[in-house]
Amino acid sequence: MKKWGVILLTAVLVALILSPFASTHPDGLERVAENLAFAEKGSSPVAWFSPMPDYVVRGISDGKISTAMAGVIGTFITFIVVFGVMKALSPGRR
């Protein structure tokens, strides 16, 4: 369990430190949509709820802090999912 704790702590620290430096430019799909002039079609109401749209946490006005928190939250959720799957799939260790 200690190894998983170190991995989680490292992942959270990396997300916390590097998230504020994420590019403000659109990703590849958004860029192609802009270049081919169909980006506005993606601005209609979405069918799915997004807890952190555009990698920001609602209620935090500082952009860098909001992005860093989104990175930490996303890293933590991903870790929990991967940890759960690994535990479920590991033979004899339940």
Gaussian input, Z-matrix of N, CA and C with variables (Angstrom, degrees):
# hf/3-21g

backbone

0 1
 N
 C     1     B1
 C     2     B2     1     A1
 N     3     B3     2     A2     1     D1
 C     4     B4     3     A3     2     D2
 C     5     B5     4     A4     3     D3
 N     6     B6     5     A5     4     D4
 C     7     B7     6     A6     5     D5
 C     8     B8     7     A7     6     D6
 N     9     B9     8     A8     7     D7
 C    10    B10     9     A9     8     D8
 C    11    B11    10    A10     9     D9
 N    12    B12    11    A11    10    D10
 C    13    B13    12    A12    11    D11
 C    14    B14    13    A13    12    D12
 N    15    B15    14    A14    13    D13
 C    16    B16    15    A15    14    D14
 C    17    B17    16    A16    15    D15
 N    18    B18    17    A17    16    D16
 C    19    B19    18    A18    17    D17
 C    20    B20    19    A19    18    D18
 N    21    B21    20    A20    19    D19
 C    22    B22    21    A21    20    D20
 C    23    B23    22    A22    21    D21
 N    24    B24    23    A23    22    D22
 C    25    B25    24    A24    23    D23
 C    26    B26    25    A25    24    D24
 N    27    B27    26    A26    25    D25
 C    28    B28    27    A27    26    D26
 C    29    B29    28    A28    27    D27
 N    30    B30    29    A29    28    D28
 C    31    B31    30    A30    29    D29
 C    32    B32    31    A31    30    D30
 N    33    B33    32    A32    31    D31
 C    34    B34    33    A33    32    D32
 C    35    B35    34    A34    33    D33
 N    36    B36    35    A35    34    D34
 C    37    B37    36    A36    35    D35
 C    38    B38    37    A37    36    D36
 N    39    B39    38    A38    37    D37
 C    40    B40    39    A39    38    D38
 C    41    B41    40    A40    39    D39
 N    42    B42    41    A41    40    D40
 C    43    B43    42    A42    41    D41
 C    44    B44    43    A43    42    D42
 N    45    B45    44    A44    43    D43
 C    46    B46    45    A45    44    D44
 C    47    B47    46    A46    45    D45
 N    48    B48    47    A47    46    D46
 C    49    B49    48    A48    47    D47
 C    50    B50    49    A49    48    D48
 N    51    B51    50    A50    49    D49
 C    52    B52    51    A51    50    D50
 C    53    B53    52    A52    51    D51
 N    54    B54    53    A53    52    D52
 C    55    B55    54    A54    53    D53
 C    56    B56    55    A55    54    D54
 N    57    B57    56    A56    55    D55
 C    58    B58    57    A57    56    D56
 C    59    B59    58    A58    57    D57
 N    60    B60    59    A59    58    D58
 C    61    B61    60    A60    59    D59
 C    62    B62    61    A61    60    D60
 N    63    B63    62    A62    61    D61
 C    64    B64    63    A63    62    D62
 C    65    B65    64    A64    63    D63
 N    66    B66    65    A65    64    D64
 C    67    B67    66    A66    65    D65
 C    68    B68    67    A67    66    D66
 N    69    B69    68    A68    67    D67
 C    70    B70    69    A69    68    D68
 C    71    B71    70    A70    69    D69
 N    72    B72    71    A71    70    D70
 C    73    B73    72    A72    71    D71
 C    74    B74    73    A73    72    D72
 N    75    B75    74    A74    73    D73
 C    76    B76    75    A75    74    D74
 C    77    B77    76    A76    75    D75
 N    78    B78    77    A77    76    D76
 C    79    B79    78    A78    77    D77
 C    80    B80    79    A79    78    D78
 N    81    B81    80    A80    79    D79
 C    82    B82    81    A81    80    D80
 C    83    B83    82    A82    81    D81
 N    84    B84    83    A83    82    D82
 C    85    B85    84    A84    83    D83
 C    86    B86    85    A85    84    D84
 N    87    B87    86    A86    85    D85
 C    88    B88    87    A87    86    D86
 C    89    B89    88    A88    87    D87
 N    90    B90    89    A89    88    D88
 C    91    B91    90    A90    89    D89
 C    92    B92    91    A91    90    D90
 N    93    B93    92    A92    91    D91
 C    94    B94    93    A93    92    D92
 C    95    B95    94    A94    93    D93
 N    96    B96    95    A95    94    D94
 C    97    B97    96    A96    95    D95
 C    98    B98    97    A97    96    D96
 N    99    B99    98    A98    97    D97
 C   100   B100    99    A99    98    D98
 C   101   B101   100   A100    99    D99
 N   102   B102   101   A101   100   D100
 C   103   B103   102   A102   101   D101
 C   104   B104   103   A103   102   D102
 N   105   B105   104   A104   103   D103
 C   106   B106   105   A105   104   D104
 C   107   B107   106   A106   105   D105
 N   108   B108   107   A107   106   D106
 C   109   B109   108   A108   107   D107
 C   110   B110   109   A109   108   D108
 N   111   B111   110   A110   109   D109
 C   112   B112   111   A111   110   D110
 C   113   B113   112   A112   111   D111
 N   114   B114   113   A113   112   D112
 C   115   B115   114   A114   113   D113
 C   116   B116   115   A115   114   D114
 N   117   B117   116   A116   115   D115
 C   118   B118   117   A117   116   D116
 C   119   B119   118   A118   117   D117
 N   120   B120   119   A119   118   D118
 C   121   B121   120   A120   119   D119
 C   122   B122   121   A121   120   D120
 N   123   B123   122   A122   121   D121
 C   124   B124   123   A123   122   D122
 C   125   B125   124   A124   123   D123
 N   126   B126   125   A125   124   D124
 C   127   B127   126   A126   125   D125
 C   128   B128   127   A127   126   D126
 N   129   B129   128   A128   127   D127
 C   130   B130   129   A129   128   D128
 C   131   B131   130   A130   129   D129
 N   132   B132   131   A131   130   D130
 C   133   B133   132   A132   131   D131
 C   134   B134   133   A133   132   D132
 N   135   B135   134   A134   133   D133
 C   136   B136   135   A135   134   D134
 C   137   B137   136   A136   135   D135
 N   138   B138   137   A137   136   D136
 C   139   B139   138   A138   137   D137
 C   140   B140   139   A139   138   D138
 N   141   B141   140   A140   139   D139
 C   142   B142   141   A141   140   D140
 C   143   B143   142   A142   141   D141
 N   144   B144   143   A143   142   D142
 C   145   B145   144   A144   143   D143
 C   146   B146   145   A145   144   D144
 N   147   B147   146   A146   145   D145
 C   148   B148   147   A147   146   D146
 C   149   B149   148   A148   147   D147
 N   150   B150   149   A149   148   D148
 C   151   B151   150   A150   149   D149
 C   152   B152   151   A151   150   D150
 N   153   B153   152   A152   151   D151
 C   154   B154   153   A153   152   D152
 C   155   B155   154   A154   153   D153
 N   156   B156   155   A155   154   D154
 C   157   B157   156   A156   155   D155
 C   158   B158   157   A157   156   D156
 N   159   B159   158   A158   157   D157
 C   160   B160   159   A159   158   D158
 C   161   B161   160   A160   159   D159
 N   162   B162   161   A161   160   D160
 C   163   B163   162   A162   161   D161
 C   164   B164   163   A163   162   D162
 N   165   B165   164   A164   163   D163
 C   166   B166   165   A165   164   D164
 C   167   B167   166   A166   165   D165
 N   168   B168   167   A167   166   D166
 C   169   B169   168   A168   167   D167
 C   170   B170   169   A169   168   D168
 N   171   B171   170   A170   169   D169
 C   172   B172   171   A171   170   D170
 C   173   B173   172   A172   171   D171
 N   174   B174   173   A173   172   D172
 C   175   B175   174   A174   173   D173
 C   176   B176   175   A175   174   D174
 N   177   B177   176   A176   175   D175
 C   178   B178   177   A177   176   D176
 C   179   B179   178   A178   177   D177
 N   180   B180   179   A179   178   D178
 C   181   B181   180   A180   179   D179
 C   182   B182   181   A181   180   D180
 N   183   B183   182   A182   181   D181
 C   184   B184   183   A183   182   D182
 C   185   B185   184   A184   183   D183
 N   186   B186   185   A185   184   D184
 C   187   B187   186   A186   185   D185
 C   188   B188   187   A187   186   D186
 N   189   B189   188   A188   187   D187
 C   190   B190   189   A189   188   D188
 C   191   B191   190   A190   189   D189
 N   192   B192   191   A191   190   D190
 C   193   B193   192   A192   191   D191
 C   194   B194   193   A193   192   D192
 N   195   B195   194   A194   193   D193
 C   196   B196   195   A195   194   D194
 C   197   B197   196   A196   195   D195
 N   198   B198   197   A197   196   D196
 C   199   B199   198   A198   197   D197
 C   200   B200   199   A199   198   D198
 N   201   B201   200   A200   199   D199
 C   202   B202   201   A201   200   D200
 C   203   B203   202   A202   201   D201
 N   204   B204   203   A203   202   D202
 C   205   B205   204   A204   203   D203
 C   206   B206   205   A205   204   D204
 N   207   B207   206   A206   205   D205
 C   208   B208   207   A207   206   D206
 C   209   B209   208   A208   207   D207
 N   210   B210   209   A209   208   D208
 C   211   B211   210   A210   209   D209
 C   212   B212   211   A211   210   D210
 N   213   B213   212   A212   211   D211
 C   214   B214   213   A213   212   D212
 C   215   B215   214   A214   213   D213
 N   216   B216   215   A215   214   D214
 C   217   B217   216   A216   215   D215
 C   218   B218   217   A217   216   D216
 N   219   B219   218   A218   217   D217
 C   220   B220   219   A219   218   D218
 C   221   B221   220   A220   219   D219
 N   222   B222   221   A221   220   D220
 C   223   B223   222   A222   221   D221
 C   224   B224   223   A223   222   D222
 N   225   B225   224   A224   223   D223
 C   226   B226   225   A225   224   D224
 C   227   B227   226   A226   225   D225
 N   228   B228   227   A227   226   D226
 C   229   B229   228   A228   227   D227
 C   230   B230   229   A229   228   D228
 N   231   B231   230   A230   229   D229
 C   232   B232   231   A231   230   D230
 C   233   B233   232   A232   231   D231
 N   234   B234   233   A233   232   D232
 C   235   B235   234   A234   233   D233
 C   236   B236   235   A235   234   D234
 N   237   B237   236   A236   235   D235
 C   238   B238   237   A237   236   D236
 C   239   B239   238   A238   237   D237
 N   240   B240   239   A239   238   D238
 C   241   B241   240   A240   239   D239
 C   242   B242   241   A241   240   D240
 N   243   B243   242   A242   241   D241
 C   244   B244   243   A243   242   D242
 C   245   B245   244   A244   243   D243
 N   246   B246   245   A245   244   D244
 C   247   B247   246   A246   245   D245
 C   248   B248   247   A247   246   D246
 N   249   B249   248   A248   247   D247
 C   250   B250   249   A249   248   D248
 C   251   B251   250   A250   249   D249
 N   252   B252   251   A251   250   D250
 C   253   B253   252   A252   251   D251
 C   254   B254   253   A253   252   D252
 N   255   B255   254   A254   253   D253
 C   256   B256   255   A255   254   D254
 C   257   B257   256   A256   255   D255
 N   258   B258   257   A257   256   D256
 C   259   B259   258   A258   257   D257
 C   260   B260   259   A259   258   D258
 N   261   B261   260   A260   259   D259
 C   262   B262   261   A261   260   D260
 C   263   B263   262   A262   261   D261
 N   264   B264   263   A263   262   D262
 C   265   B265   264   A264   263   D263
 C   266   B266   265   A265   264   D264
 N   267   B267   266   A266   265   D265
 C   268   B268   267   A267   266   D266
 C   269   B269   268   A268   267   D267
 N   270   B270   269   A269   268   D268
 C   271   B271   270   A270   269   D269
 C   272   B272   271   A271   270   D270
 N   273   B273   272   A272   271   D271
 C   274   B274   273   A273   272   D272
 C   275   B275   274   A274   273   D273
 N   276   B276   275   A275   274   D274
 C   277   B277   276   A276   275   D275
 C   278   B278   277   A277   276   D276
 N   279   B279   278   A278   277   D277
 C   280   B280   279   A279   278   D278
 C   281   B281   280   A280   279   D279

   B1=1.4641
   B2=1.5247
   B3=1.3339
   B4=1.4636
   B5=1.5287
   B6=1.3406
   B7=1.4662
   B8=1.5259
   B9=1.3376
   B10=1.4635
   B11=1.5211
   B12=1.3230
   B13=1.4651
   B14=1.5192
   B15=1.3287
   B16=1.4672
   B17=1.5235
   B18=1.3256
   B19=1.4660
   B20=1.5241
   B21=1.3358
   B22=1.4645
   B23=1.5220
   B24=1.3187
   B25=1.4642
   B26=1.5247
   B27=1.3159
   B28=1.4640
   B29=1.5246
   B30=1.3212
   B31=1.4694
   B32=1.5218
   B33=1.3311
   B34=1.4658
   B35=1.5249
   B36=1.3250
   B37=1.4667
   B38=1.5256
   B39=1.3194
   B40=1.4662
   B41=1.5272
   B42=1.3298
   B43=1.4699
   B44=1.5178
   B45=1.3142
   B46=1.4610
   B47=1.5239
   B48=1.3088
   B49=1.4668
   B50=1.5270
   B51=1.3274
   B52=1.4654
   B53=1.5228
   B54=1.3223
   B55=1.4706
   B56=1.5230
   B57=1.3407
   B58=1.4694
   B59=1.5311
   B60=1.3236
   B61=1.4587
   B62=1.5259
   B63=1.3232
   B64=1.4659
   B65=1.5253
   B66=1.2950
   B67=1.4612
   B68=1.5232
   B69=1.3166
   B70=1.4637
   B71=1.5257
   B72=1.3304
   B73=1.4604
   B74=1.5239
   B75=1.3219
   B76=1.4630
   B77=1.5257
   B78=1.3388
   B79=1.4559
   B80=1.5286
   B81=1.3189
   B82=1.4600
   B83=1.5123
   B84=1.3321
   B85=1.4609
   B86=1.5258
   B87=1.3296
   B88=1.4701
   B89=1.5253
   B90=1.3188
   B91=1.4680
   B92=1.5310
   B93=1.3240
   B94=1.4666
   B95=1.5261
   B96=1.3368
   B97=1.4706
   B98=1.5246
   B99=1.3320
   B100=1.4678
   B101=1.5257
   B102=1.3308
   B103=1.4661
   B104=1.5255
   B105=1.3210
   B106=1.4604
   B107=1.5251
   B108=1.3132
   B109=1.4728
   B110=1.5251
   B111=1.3306
   B112=1.4591
   B113=1.5321
   B114=1.3220
   B115=1.4638
   B116=1.5206
   B117=1.3307
   B118=1.4702
   B119=1.5230
   B120=1.3222
   B121=1.4673
   B122=1.5260
   B123=1.3066
   B124=1.4598
   B125=1.5071
   B126=1.3214
   B127=1.4604
   B128=1.5212
   B129=1.3302
   B130=1.4640
   B131=1.5293
   B132=1.3248
   B133=1.4714
   B134=1.5296
   B135=1.3019
   B136=1.4595
   B137=1.5211
   B138=1.3129
   B139=1.4577
   B140=1.5257
   B141=1.3176
   B142=1.4601
   B143=1.5161
   B144=1.3110
   B145=1.4622
   B146=1.5206
   B147=1.3002
   B148=1.4560
   B149=1.5238
   B150=1.3208
   B151=1.4605
   B152=1.5274
   B153=1.3318
   B154=1.4634
   B155=1.5277
   B156=1.3384
   B157=1.4659
   B158=1.5242
   B159=1.3138
   B160=1.4706
   B161=1.5202
   B162=1.3247
   B163=1.4663
   B164=1.5230
   B165=1.3216
   B166=1.4659
   B167=1.5279
   B168=1.3251
   B169=1.4572
   B170=1.5192
   B171=1.3243
   B172=1.4623
   B173=1.5248
   B174=1.3198
   B175=1.4525
   B176=1.5173
   B177=1.3189
   B178=1.4646
   B179=1.5190
   B180=1.3319
   B181=1.4642
   B182=1.5265
   B183=1.3191
   B184=1.4665
   B185=1.5284
   B186=1.3317
   B187=1.4596
   B188=1.5117
   B189=1.3231
   B190=1.4685
   B191=1.5288
   B192=1.3280
   B193=1.4675
   B194=1.5262
   B195=1.3205
   B196=1.4556
   B197=1.5260
   B198=1.3268
   B199=1.4631
   B200=1.5211
   B201=1.3332
   B202=1.4638
   B203=1.5236
   B204=1.3221
   B205=1.4623
   B206=1.5277
   B207=1.3279
   B208=1.4665
   B209=1.5279
   B210=1.3254
   B211=1.4635
   B212=1.5142
   B213=1.3258
   B214=1.4664
   B215=1.5296
   B216=1.3223
   B217=1.4679
   B218=1.5274
   B219=1.3358
   B220=1.4622
   B221=1.5164
   B222=1.3281
   B223=1.4614
   B224=1.5186
   B225=1.3274
   B226=1.4598
   B227=1.5314
   B228=1.3182
   B229=1.4676
   B230=1.5274
   B231=1.3306
   B232=1.4618
   B233=1.5215
   B234=1.3291
   B235=1.4597
   B236=1.5279
   B237=1.3311
   B238=1.4634
   B239=1.5304
   B240=1.3246
   B241=1.4684
   B242=1.5283
   B243=1.3308
   B244=1.4666
   B245=1.5273
   B246=1.3165
   B247=1.4595
   B248=1.5277
   B249=1.3268
   B250=1.4614
   B251=1.5126
   B252=1.3243
   B253=1.4663
   B254=1.5250
   B255=1.3260
   B256=1.4681
   B257=1.5272
   B258=1.3184
   B259=1.4647
   B260=1.5280
   B261=1.3227
   B262=1.4620
   B263=1.5279
   B264=1.3252
   B265=1.4623
   B266=1.5192
   B267=1.3269
   B268=1.4611
   B269=1.5303
   B270=1.3246
   B271=1.4636
   B272=1.5342
   B273=1.3210
   B274=1.4554
   B275=1.5104
   B276=1.3158
   B277=1.4691
   B278=1.5120
   B279=1.2980
   B280=1.4710
   B281=1.4901
   A1=111.07
   A2=116.21
   A3=119.46
   A4=111.06
   A5=116.17
   A6=120.59
   A7=110.53
   A8=117.56
   A9=121.16
   A10=111.22
   A11=116.64
   A12=120.64
   A13=111.63
   A14=116.11
   A15=120.59
   A16=110.24
   A17=116.54
   A18=120.57
   A19=110.27
   A20=117.18
   A21=120.88
   A22=111.08
   A23=117.28
   A24=120.86
   A25=111.01
   A26=117.45
   A27=121.13
   A28=110.90
   A29=117.04
   A30=120.70
   A31=111.44
   A32=117.21
   A33=120.79
   A34=110.54
   A35=117.71
   A36=120.27
   A37=111.54
   A38=116.89
   A39=120.10
   A40=109.93
   A41=117.41
   A42=120.74
   A43=110.87
   A44=116.99
   A45=121.60
   A46=111.62
   A47=116.41
   A48=120.52
   A49=111.82
   A50=117.94
   A51=120.57
   A52=114.72
   A53=119.10
   A54=121.15
   A55=114.06
   A56=119.23
   A57=118.40
   A58=113.72
   A59=117.27
   A60=120.63
   A61=112.51
   A62=117.09
   A63=120.77
   A64=109.71
   A65=115.73
   A66=121.36
   A67=111.43
   A68=115.81
   A69=120.92
   A70=110.87
   A71=116.51
   A72=121.00
   A73=109.40
   A74=117.17
   A75=119.17
   A76=111.36
   A77=115.39
   A78=118.58
   A79=109.61
   A80=116.92
   A81=121.19
   A82=114.28
   A83=116.95
   A84=120.17
   A85=111.24
   A86=117.06
   A87=120.17
   A88=110.79
   A89=116.33
   A90=120.53
   A91=111.33
   A92=116.60
   A93=120.68
   A94=109.92
   A95=116.95
   A96=120.70
   A97=110.79
   A98=116.96
   A99=120.25
   A100=110.94
   A101=116.88
   A102=120.97
   A103=112.42
   A104=117.15
   A105=121.28
   A106=112.39
   A107=116.44
   A108=124.62
   A109=114.72
   A110=116.79
   A111=118.04
   A112=111.90
   A113=116.66
   A114=121.02
   A115=112.18
   A116=116.83
   A117=119.73
   A118=112.19
   A119=117.57
   A120=120.08
   A121=111.26
   A122=116.55
   A123=120.69
   A124=113.50
   A125=117.81
   A126=120.06
   A127=112.85
   A128=117.17
   A129=119.76
   A130=108.87
   A131=117.46
   A132=119.22
   A133=111.48
   A134=115.68
   A135=120.50
   A136=110.66
   A137=115.28
   A138=120.59
   A139=111.66
   A140=117.16
   A141=121.58
   A142=110.60
   A143=116.08
   A144=122.38
   A145=108.80
   A146=117.14
   A147=121.72
   A148=108.68
   A149=118.14
   A150=119.78
   A151=113.20
   A152=117.45
   A153=121.02
   A154=110.21
   A155=117.19
   A156=118.95
   A157=111.28
   A158=115.90
   A159=122.90
   A160=112.63
   A161=116.85
   A162=123.31
   A163=113.28
   A164=116.73
   A165=121.45
   A166=108.39
   A167=115.07
   A168=121.52
   A169=107.73
   A170=116.24
   A171=120.09
   A172=109.92
   A173=115.67
   A174=120.95
   A175=114.06
   A176=117.59
   A177=121.14
   A178=106.80
   A179=116.04
   A180=119.89
   A181=113.26
   A182=118.58
   A183=121.44
   A184=108.52
   A185=116.51
   A186=121.72
   A187=114.50
   A188=117.53
   A189=120.57
   A190=111.16
   A191=116.74
   A192=120.02
   A193=110.05
   A194=116.47
   A195=121.16
   A196=111.13
   A197=116.80
   A198=121.16
   A199=110.87
   A200=116.93
   A201=120.71
   A202=110.65
   A203=117.02
   A204=120.50
   A205=111.12
   A206=116.96
   A207=120.18
   A208=109.93
   A209=116.69
   A210=120.89
   A211=112.18
   A212=116.43
   A213=121.10
   A214=110.50
   A215=116.82
   A216=120.67
   A217=110.60
   A218=116.53
   A219=120.11
   A220=112.35
   A221=116.90
   A222=121.28
   A223=110.54
   A224=116.57
   A225=121.12
   A226=111.07
   A227=117.03
   A228=120.47
   A229=110.64
   A230=116.58
   A231=120.58
   A232=110.74
   A233=116.95
   A234=121.19
   A235=110.68
   A236=116.71
   A237=120.69
   A238=110.54
   A239=117.09
   A240=120.60
   A241=110.43
   A242=117.37
   A243=121.03
   A244=110.21
   A245=117.46
   A246=121.62
   A247=110.16
   A248=117.05
   A249=120.95
   A250=112.58
   A251=116.91
   A252=120.73
   A253=110.31
   A254=116.78
   A255=120.31
   A256=111.10
   A257=116.82
   A258=120.49
   A259=110.35
   A260=116.29
   A261=120.30
   A262=111.80
   A263=116.86
   A264=120.73
   A265=114.16
   A266=118.03
   A267=119.27
   A268=109.53
   A269=116.83
   A270=120.37
   A271=111.84
   A272=115.71
   A273=121.05
   A274=116.93
   A275=119.41
   A276=121.16
   A277=108.90
   A278=117.90
   A279=121.39
   A280=110.70
   D1=-32.29
   D2=-178.96
   D3=-61.23
   D4=-39.29
   D5=179.21
   D6=-59.97
   D7=-42.48
   D8=179.49
   D9=-64.79
   D10=-35.61
   D11=178.21
   D12=-64.86
   D13=-41.57
   D14=178.16
   D15=-65.71
   D16=-41.66
   D17=178.78
   D18=-62.80
   D19=-45.51
   D20=179.10
   D21=-62.42
   D22=-46.66
   D23=179.97
   D24=-60.64
   D25=-42.98
   D26=178.61
   D27=-63.03
   D28=-45.27
   D29=-179.99
   D30=-63.10
   D31=-41.98
   D32=179.79
   D33=-66.21
   D34=-42.30
   D35=178.70
   D36=-63.74
   D37=-42.04
   D38=177.80
   D39=-62.13
   D40=-45.13
   D41=178.97
   D42=-62.87
   D43=-42.67
   D44=-178.50
   D45=-64.35
   D46=-41.25
   D47=-176.35
   D48=-79.79
   D49=-40.93
   D50=-173.18
   D51=-89.80
   D52=-23.61
   D53=-177.63
   D54=-55.71
   D55=-42.52
   D56=-179.63
   D57=-63.35
   D58=-17.06
   D59=-179.38
   D60=-94.89
   D61=6.58
   D62=179.33
   D63=-60.50
   D64=149.38
   D65=-177.71
   D66=-63.98
   D67=139.21
   D68=175.61
   D69=-89.58
   D70=-4.99
   D71=178.28
   D72=-78.27
   D73=153.09
   D74=-179.81
   D75=-64.65
   D76=152.31
   D77=177.02
   D78=-73.68
   D79=179.72
   D80=-174.85
   D81=-57.65
   D82=-44.89
   D83=-178.85
   D84=-65.60
   D85=-43.22
   D86=177.86
   D87=-63.57
   D88=-38.82
   D89=-179.63
   D90=-63.77
   D91=-44.39
   D92=178.22
   D93=-63.73
   D94=-41.26
   D95=178.64
   D96=-61.57
   D97=-39.24
   D98=177.14
   D99=-68.13
   D100=-44.68
   D101=-178.82
   D102=-63.11
   D103=-36.27
   D104=-178.08
   D105=-96.18
   D106=8.27
   D107=173.09
   D108=60.34
   D109=39.42
   D110=172.25
   D111=-125.60
   D112=18.19
   D113=-179.75
   D114=-64.42
   D115=-33.06
   D116=-178.14
   D117=-65.28
   D118=-22.53
   D119=178.29
   D120=-68.31
   D121=-23.73
   D122=178.65
   D123=-83.89
   D124=-2.56
   D125=-178.32
   D126=-92.96
   D127=1.15
   D128=177.51
   D129=-71.40
   D130=164.76
   D131=-179.07
   D132=-55.84
   D133=135.51
   D134=-178.01
   D135=-88.66
   D136=152.94
   D137=-179.02
   D138=-82.15
   D139=-21.01
   D140=-176.64
   D141=-108.00
   D142=146.69
   D143=174.82
   D144=-79.70
   D145=132.65
   D146=177.32
   D147=-113.62
   D148=114.30
   D149=-177.68
   D150=-68.14
   D151=-27.79
   D152=-179.99
   D153=-137.81
   D154=72.00
   D155=-178.97
   D156=-63.63
   D157=138.17
   D158=-179.12
   D159=56.02
   D160=29.55
   D161=174.49
   D162=59.61
   D163=41.04
   D164=174.41
   D165=-129.60
   D166=152.39
   D167=178.27
   D168=-100.81
   D169=124.85
   D170=179.74
   D171=-61.10
   D172=142.30
   D173=176.85
   D174=93.70
   D175=-9.94
   D176=176.71
   D177=-107.95
   D178=112.51
   D179=-172.80
   D180=-78.83
   D181=-28.65
   D182=179.60
   D183=-74.23
   D184=118.23
   D185=-175.30
   D186=-59.95
   D187=-43.43
   D188=-178.26
   D189=-67.61
   D190=-41.66
   D191=179.01
   D192=-67.39
   D193=-41.29
   D194=179.65
   D195=-62.25
   D196=-43.17
   D197=178.61
   D198=-66.54
   D199=-41.30
   D200=178.24
   D201=-62.16
   D202=-42.93
   D203=179.14
   D204=-65.54
   D205=-38.50
   D206=176.74
   D207=-62.08
   D208=-40.17
   D209=177.29
   D210=-63.23
   D211=-43.55
   D212=179.45
   D213=-65.52
   D214=-46.14
   D215=-179.62
   D216=-62.54
   D217=-45.08
   D218=178.56
   D219=-62.79
   D220=-40.56
   D221=178.06
   D222=-63.72
   D223=-44.33
   D224=-179.25
   D225=-63.32
   D226=-45.05
   D227=179.50
   D228=-63.31
   D229=-43.72
   D230=178.40
   D231=-61.51
   D232=-42.59
   D233=179.30
   D234=-60.81
   D235=-46.00
   D236=-178.91
   D237=-60.99
   D238=-43.15
   D239=179.44
   D240=-63.84
   D241=-48.12
   D242=-179.35
   D243=-63.55
   D244=-43.74
   D245=179.28
   D246=-59.90
   D247=-45.09
   D248=179.29
   D249=-62.76
   D250=-43.30
   D251=178.70
   D252=-64.58
   D253=-43.56
   D254=179.76
   D255=-62.59
   D256=-41.45
   D257=178.66
   D258=-64.85
   D259=-41.91
   D260=-178.83
   D261=-66.98
   D262=-32.94
   D263=-176.73
   D264=-91.39
   D265=-13.42
   D266=-177.36
   D267=-74.16
   D268=127.05
   D269=-175.91
   D270=-72.65
   D271=134.03
   D272=173.81
   D273=73.69
   D274=1.46
   D275=-177.68
   D276=-121.51
   D277=76.17
   D278=-178.11
   D279=-117.34

